[in-house]
Amino acid sequence: MDASVDRVGPPGSDSLVRLLPRFRGPSFPPELRSLRQGSVEVRFVVDSSGRVLKGTVVILSESDRGFGRSVCQFLEQQGRFEVRPIDGKKGRVEVRRASFAFTIG
């Protein structure tokens, strides 16, 4: 592992890893709309190109499995991150804890 961070920074932050602004995050699962909110915490690895390495997403906590599935699908298929270079080189970064909140309204 080249580096690790505790959190993903928001767009515009100086975090080592941040979600690119055009990727809004995981979708609220339609079948869970009656819950109105949910949360997921995950760990994963981002490669130097900003993609999450398949098989590295680990759910640390989830308020419902449907929210966890939505986050995993987003990270492995859609999410793209900006990886800030360390000593002039981009490498893999382990994100030890990233939080995703789901809310309706």
C-alpha positions as CSV (number, residue, x, y, z in Angstrom):
1,M,0.0,0.0,0.0
2,D,1.4,3.4,-0.9
3,A,-0.7,5.5,1.6
4,S,-3.8,5.4,3.7
5,V,-6.3,8.0,4.9
6,D,-9.1,8.0,7.4
7,R,-11.7,9.9,5.4
8,V,-12.5,10.9,1.8
9,G,-12.5,14.6,1.4
10,P,-15.3,16.6,-0.3
11,P,-14.7,18.1,-3.7
12,G,-12.3,21.1,-3.4
13,S,-10.7,19.8,-0.2
14,D,-6.9,19.1,0.2
15,S,-7.5,15.5,1.2
16,L,-5.3,12.8,-0.2
17,V,-8.4,11.2,-1.8
18,R,-11.6,13.0,-2.7
19,L,-14.7,12.2,-4.7
20,L,-14.7,14.0,-8.1
21,P,-17.6,16.5,-8.1
22,R,-19.4,15.0,-11.1
23,F,-20.0,11.8,-9.1
24,R,-22.8,12.6,-6.7
25,G,-22.7,9.4,-4.7
26,P,-24.8,6.2,-4.4
27,S,-28.5,6.1,-5.2
28,F,-31.1,5.9,-2.5
29,P,-32.6,2.3,-2.9
30,P,-36.2,2.7,-4.0
31,E,-37.3,-0.2,-1.9
32,L,-36.1,1.6,1.3
33,R,-37.8,4.9,0.7
34,S,-40.1,4.3,3.7
35,L,-37.0,4.4,6.0
36,R,-36.3,8.0,4.8
37,Q,-32.7,7.8,5.9
38,G,-29.7,5.4,6.3
39,S,-26.0,5.3,6.6
40,V,-23.0,3.1,5.6
41,E,-19.4,3.1,6.6
42,V,-16.9,1.3,4.3
43,R,-13.2,0.7,3.8
44,F,-11.7,0.4,0.3
45,V,-8.6,0.9,-1.9
46,V,-8.4,3.5,-4.7
47,D,-5.8,3.0,-7.4
48,S,-3.7,5.7,-9.0
49,S,-6.3,6.3,-11.7
50,G,-9.0,7.1,-9.2
51,R,-11.0,3.9,-9.5
52,V,-11.9,1.6,-6.6
53,L,-10.1,-1.7,-6.8
54,K,-12.7,-4.5,-7.1
55,G,-12.9,-6.8,-4.2
56,T,-11.5,-4.2,-1.7
57,V,-14.8,-2.7,-0.5
58,V,-15.5,-3.8,3.1
59,I,-18.6,-2.7,4.9
60,L,-17.8,-1.6,8.4
61,S,-21.4,-0.7,9.3
62,E,-24.7,-0.3,7.6
63,S,-28.2,0.7,8.8
64,D,-29.7,-1.7,6.2
65,R,-28.2,-4.2,3.7
66,G,-29.8,-2.3,0.8
67,F,-27.9,0.8,1.6
68,G,-24.7,-1.2,1.8
69,R,-25.4,-2.8,-1.6
70,S,-26.0,0.7,-3.1
71,V,-22.6,2.0,-1.8
72,C,-20.7,-1.1,-3.0
73,Q,-22.2,-0.8,-6.4
74,F,-21.5,2.9,-6.6
75,L,-17.9,2.5,-5.5
76,E,-17.0,-0.5,-7.8
77,Q,-18.9,0.7,-10.9
78,Q,-19.3,4.4,-10.9
79,G,-17.4,6.4,-8.3
80,R,-14.2,8.1,-9.4
81,F,-11.8,9.8,-7.1
82,E,-9.0,12.3,-7.3
83,V,-5.8,11.0,-5.8
84,R,-3.3,13.6,-4.8
85,P,0.3,12.8,-5.6
86,I,2.8,12.0,-2.8
87,D,6.4,13.0,-3.6
88,G,5.3,13.7,-7.2
89,K,3.8,10.2,-7.8
90,K,0.2,8.9,-7.6
91,G,-0.2,5.6,-5.9
92,R,-2.8,3.3,-4.4
93,V,-4.6,4.7,-1.3
94,E,-6.5,2.7,1.3
95,V,-9.4,4.7,2.6
96,R,-9.8,3.2,6.1
97,R,-13.3,4.8,6.8
98,A,-15.7,6.6,4.5
99,S,-19.2,7.5,5.5
100,F,-22.2,7.7,3.2
101,A,-25.5,9.2,4.4
102,F,-28.8,8.6,2.7
103,T,-31.7,11.1,3.3
104,I,-35.0,11.8,1.6
105,G,-36.4,15.3,1.9
